Amino acid sequence: MTNTSKKILLNAFDMYCVGHINHGLWTHPRDESHRFNELSYWTDLAKTLENGLFDGLFIADITGVYDVYQNGIGLTLKESIQLPSHDPSTLVSAMAAVTENLGFGITVNLSYEHPYQFARRFASLDHLSNGRIGWNIVTGYLDSAERLIGQTGLKDHDLRYDQAEEFLELSYKFWEGSWENDAVIKDKVNRIFTNPAKVHAIQHHGRFYQSQGVFQVSPSRQRTPVLFQAGSSPRGLGFATKHAEAVFIGGDNPEKIKKQVEQIRELTAQQGRKAEDIKIFLGITVVTAETHKLALEKLDEYQSYANPEAGLAHFSSSIGQDLSIYQNDEAIPYQKTNSIVSVNNRFKEQKITIQDLKNQHKLGGRYPLFIGSGSEVAEQLIQLVDTTGIDGFNLTRTVAPESHQDFIRLVIPELQSRGRFKTEYEKGSLRNKIFGKGDHLSTQHPAHEFRCYTQSKSQPAEQNLEKQTA
Ligand SMILES: Cc1cc2nc3c(=O)[nH]c(=O)nc-3n(C[C@H](O)[C@H](O)[C@H](O)COP(=O)(O)O)c2cc1C
């Protein structure tokens, strides 16, 4: 499939930690990720990305620690493999204050808090960023997280998605079903800040959650944040194609990526949504320089600081299997675990040795690696978009912030000169920038059912209160 005019979407992919995907590079003399706990590190990054016209900063997060490899956290601590890692929501107001257009896709694991607190926090951020918030919906895959919050083990994989379904339904009720658009009138003369007739109590009596009452936050620009998801098991795909507006996939082979894309588009259509209602982002790593030769030299230099074993430790937790027990030339047996099904399934389909994984984790990890001059990388990215049908990329960092700066200086102008990347931002919210159809979710989306501002589904707050006190 070739679409010569399709503009490529682009997010930076990062995490509020030192070692994110490309482990070991924190030891590179020019890498600044050890400054991850300084606000200026993030506000500078936000300004850099906005200068480069990135659509968003996609911030990964985990609840828990990587303790599967060697049955402990020794290497995780030494190499700072997503430990320490801090709460990503806390970064966003500051980054929003120094930018106007950059979107923020924030990962939050829904398993460990009530939808009410979560919906309130995200609606508040959407207000402060003037509609630039996205939520990467994750359900968790680490036993260590369960122990940290006093549970005995991870809930069954599919049960986590059952809970996620209900979490979203209740969140939609808060965001879409409690306040009408014209509820807040700020009328000083008549002393009416909010019209009580326009605010409705929601009701929810479910399997996992109970809630009754009025949402505490007035409608933000987008109401529901832009919904991202990265599950790719059969159950995960069903969930993503029902709710998500953007899905994030991994994959190193164009044929397989294309199949994944076709499957996502088909499932989306089966859910009664338009195939183009979901944007598909592929994770990638790029090493670029002024010439091909210089890019190869840079790759060598970066790889001399990388630590593939740290990549293995990360991977062990992703699949829930301790990979330290195998020799380099041993093929990794498939074991059914409760972790990331789609990543683990690779061991069913292919013979992969520890050495294969180590080679892969020198740089890039689960994401394809592109090396070359700006024009070479741009050509490869365009070809991948046109042959697979993806919509854009989540770009990992290597040496921070150098790798983002290199991409902006060398690759983006080449994409622009080929007409495949914007030369200015669209107006409006993050949702409008991505889809060009306004700030709110479309009427085809399941959230529509819970809207009080198109059809009233609950009583005005005052009537409800009267009933309770009668
Ligand atoms: C590309 C990709 C990125 C992901 N990023 C995160 C993340 O930042 N935090 C997290 O807790 N889970 C993350 N996950 C895990 C998924 O959100 C999901 O919980 C997991 O894949 C289990 O669902 P599945 O078995 O349906 O794939 C990611 C998965 C993929 C494939």
The ligand as a MOL file (V3000), in Angstrom:
LIG
                    3D

  0  0  0     0  0            999 V3000
M  V30 BEGIN CTAB
M  V30 COUNTS 31 33 0 0 0
M  V30 BEGIN ATOM
M  V30 1 C 5.1620 -1.6280 22.6590 0
M  V30 2 C 4.6700 -1.8900 24.0460 0
M  V30 3 C 4.8500 -0.9060 25.0420 0
M  V30 4 C 4.3920 -1.1130 26.3520 0
M  V30 5 N 4.6010 -0.1690 27.3320 0
M  V30 6 C 4.2100 -0.4420 28.6160 0
M  V30 7 C 4.4480 0.4610 29.6830 0
M  V30 8 O 5.0120 1.5300 29.5210 0
M  V30 9 N 4.0540 0.1100 30.9350 0
M  V30 10 C 3.4090 -1.0610 31.1960 0
M  V30 11 O 3.0600 -1.3030 32.3520 0
M  V30 12 N 3.1460 -1.9200 30.1940 0
M  V30 13 C 3.5440 -1.6520 28.9400 0
M  V30 14 N 3.3010 -2.5500 27.9530 0
M  V30 15 C 2.4940 -3.7180 28.2970 0
M  V30 16 C 1.0910 -3.5720 27.7490 0
M  V30 17 O 0.4930 -2.3770 28.0280 0
M  V30 18 C 0.1650 -4.6760 28.2250 0
M  V30 19 O -0.1490 -4.5340 29.5850 0
M  V30 20 C 0.8470 -5.9500 28.0380 0
M  V30 21 O 1.3230 -5.9870 26.7120 0
M  V30 22 C -0.0960 -7.1140 28.3290 0
M  V30 23 O -1.0680 -7.1590 27.3750 0
M  V30 24 P -0.9970 -8.1640 26.1570 0
M  V30 25 O -0.6540 -9.4800 26.7620 0
M  V30 26 O -2.3820 -8.0350 25.6330 0
M  V30 27 O 0.0470 -7.6960 25.1820 0
M  V30 28 C 3.7490 -2.3350 26.6570 0
M  V30 29 C 3.5660 -3.3190 25.6600 0
M  V30 30 C 4.0140 -3.1080 24.3710 0
M  V30 31 C 3.8000 -4.1760 23.3320 0
M  V30 END ATOM
M  V30 BEGIN BOND
M  V30 1 1 1 2
M  V30 2 1 2 3
M  V30 3 2 2 30
M  V30 4 2 3 4
M  V30 5 1 4 5
M  V30 6 1 4 28
M  V30 7 2 5 6
M  V30 8 1 6 7
M  V30 9 1 6 13
M  V30 10 2 7 8
M  V30 11 1 7 9
M  V30 12 1 9 10
M  V30 13 2 10 11
M  V30 14 1 10 12
M  V30 15 2 12 13
M  V30 16 1 13 14
M  V30 17 1 14 15
M  V30 18 1 14 28
M  V30 19 1 15 16
M  V30 20 1 16 17
M  V30 21 1 16 18
M  V30 22 1 18 19
M  V30 23 1 18 20
M  V30 24 1 20 21
M  V30 25 1 20 22
M  V30 26 1 22 23
M  V30 27 1 23 24
M  V30 28 2 24 25
M  V30 29 1 24 26
M  V30 30 1 24 27
M  V30 31 2 28 29
M  V30 32 1 29 30
M  V30 33 1 30 31
M  V30 END BOND
M  V30 END CTAB
M  END
